Structures are given as C-alpha cells and as structure tokens.
C-alpha cells in the first residue's frame, strides 16, 4: 500500500498540489483523474521519487521515501514498474531486449532464464510473435503492451501508468485497460493509473481520486463516479457528449420507473 | 540571469553529472556490451571520414608548402619535414578532433537528447538504473580509448596523401619527400598528439552528453542541444590545445 500524507508541491511559489491525502490499495487499480494541469502527473512524479515534494510525506508499506538515500531509493525502484504515456521503449533495442533489460540489470538469472522470463512476459501480453522487431516497427498499442511486459518483468509490487490509453483507438484502449486490471489482480500489485479517459475509469477504476487545480476534490469507486453530486467532477465526467447522453437516458429510465411505481 | 552566472551554473551541473557518470557500473557485463557497441559506433564508423579528410589535407599541405618554399636557401626535403610536423602536431589531433566534434559530438547529443524527450531516461531512472553511468560512461571510455587509433590512422593517411601528390606531381621527388618526413623525427611529438587527442576525446564525449542529457522540450531543443554541443566543444578544444601545448612544449 502507498499512503500520501499532507502532500504539498510548489513550483516557484505556485502551488501545484495542495495538501493531498490519499491511500492507494494493494491488488486494486487506483486511478487519479482530472483535467490537464490539475496536478496528476506531478503527483505521480512525487510518488515515484522523480520530484521532491515541498512538504508532506509518502509512505511505501509504512516506510517514508522522503529524504531516502539514493541507494535505498534505487532498491525500492526495482519493485516499481512504470508504463509511460509514450511507452518509452529503448529505440536501439528489439522488443525482446527491451523486456530483458531490467532482468539484465538486476536479476541473478542466467541468460537462458532471463530470456525465458522475457518471453513469458511477452506471451502474457499476447506479443510472442514480435520478439525481434524494433519499437519503430510496431504499432502504438503493441508498444504499450511491450512496455507493460517490461514493467512486470521483475515482478514489481507497484505499477504506475501515465495515461496508458493516450493515442490509442477505443478497442486497443480497452485491451490495455483489461491487461492492466488482470495483471494487477494476478500479481497483487498496487497499481496507480493516471487518466482522463472516462471509459478507462468506468472499466477498471477500483478507487478513484479526482484532482482539480491541485486539490483532492473527490474520492470514490467507479459505481459512484457517474452519480456524484460534486459539480466539478460532474463537469469533468460529463464533458463528453456520449457520457452526457448515457446519463440523460439513465435519468429518464429512473424517472419512468419511479412514475410507474 | 547574467551570462557569467549561467556559465558557472552549467559548470556545476556538468561536474555533478560527471560525478554520476564516473561510478562503478551496475553490471560489468552490460557495460562491456555497451562499450563495444560504442567503440564501433563512435570510433570504427569515424574511420572513413578521418581517412578522406586526412588524405586530402595531407595532399594539399604538401602541394601548398611545395609551392611556397622555392627559396634556394631551403632544401627541398623541407616540404616533407614541415608537412610531417603540421600533420603530427596539429592536424591529426586538433583539427581532426574539431571535425569529430561535429560528427561524434552531434551524434551523442542528439541520441541522448532524444532519449530524454521521449522519457527513455526517466524509464531508466524508474528502474533504479544510474542513467548517466549507463548511457554516458561507455561513450566516454569507448571514444577516449579509440582516439589513439584514429589519430595514428589520420597521421598515416595524411602522410600517404602527401606521398601520392609527390608521386603525381614529382615536386618534390618521392625520395626527397620520404627523406623529409623522416628528418629530425621526434617520437615525443606522436605521443604528445595522442595524449592531446585523448583529452579532446573526453571533452567531445562528455560535453555532448551533458547537452543531450539536459535537453528539455521537443525535437527543436534536441537540435539546439546538438548545435550548442558542437560550438562549445570547438571552443573548449581550441582552448585546451593552447593550454596543453604551452604546458608540454612551452
């Protein structure tokens, strides 16, 4: 479990995160949603130790990472997997080499075992056939899947995903969402996903945190997000016409049923 | 912010980066693999440009000196002697490194810069890899280690260029030229040139990596980082050359 306590982050006097308190549970997909510029990515960067918060605390299994020594932080990072918005695959390495990379760096396995593990991870994301291709030779969706395979190669305890669906078609987005949810449940990881894709939120969000202008505005589950009374969250959720129409249809059905009753 | 403060800040950032670069690699096996890749990419792949430039500059140097020195007081072997001194002392080390600052320097800065803007360096950091050490250390060591090969190659091909021009034009004669390039030979000059080039090699690889590593933004900034690295490398090579020559031969 990851806990965030009274987290504040300022950039040159401008408050980007304002007194954030949150808990990210193990074995669940924890989603951070919000408009662009709401502080989601800064919060994620604080969580993974790429950005130091101005004040507050971040605890991994009750252990604070604030002021942690670089060597200890590096050790902790070996328990983290990260899926970047642009996949961040190494251009000069093949798909298989990309997945093998964390194993080459940190595992004590033999070359054969490392290869076997990488092949297993690629099979897990249904990419067994792409071993020898380079990132420039595969599609955006395949790149995301390779990035997931690389992220889980070392059996991490924590998985961070920065807008995993950006730039993907709805079908591929759904595939990536399902993969993230399945892997989280399978490995019992603490997964944190940043997204502003409401389809993802409804599909896989076990715990949802809504950030607005650096403030934690709302917390809840995917069943509650459509029926909230929070205006700012409603503005965000129903900015899409599709969701607005779904809500209107849903309200109409509810009204008809209550009239009948 | 004034230019002086900005420059001092850059020197500090460079020193901090080098502190991260020069640490024991996480995995020696991975380092050696990257090192051999870089030797090929930065060193072996530069041989062709070094050969072409050295050949033509060697040939033109002999031609120019031959045309300039027509005094009866100066023996004809002076052409070979002066050409050799130019090639050994300055061309094969300093001028060649200025050219390599363009080819290798821009390659390193743009490669690392692209990795920075596409979050590949962040990915390394998240994995707990010392990205500076993993990416930059093999480049610096490979280029510095391969530099003497390039310099010796450049010296040989440069002198060969002169030889060919003597063979074609006949002035000075081939025998006189060969006598000239052997006359008053001091092996120290070759060692001096090799040592100098290794220092320049370090400057090229480390400064270019610094610019690439600190690139921010998009493709435009990567191009800018690449250009800045070539300009800074050129100035630093010229200044270091002056300092080195004064210290060792002055």
Interface residues (C-beta under 8 A of the other chain):
Chain A: X48 X50 X73 X74 X75 X76 X77 X78 X80 X82 X84 X85 X86 X88 X89 X90 X91 X101 X102 X104 X105 X106 X160
Chain B: X26 X27 X29 X30 X114 X115 X118 X119 X120 X122 X123 X125 X126 X127 X128 X129 X130
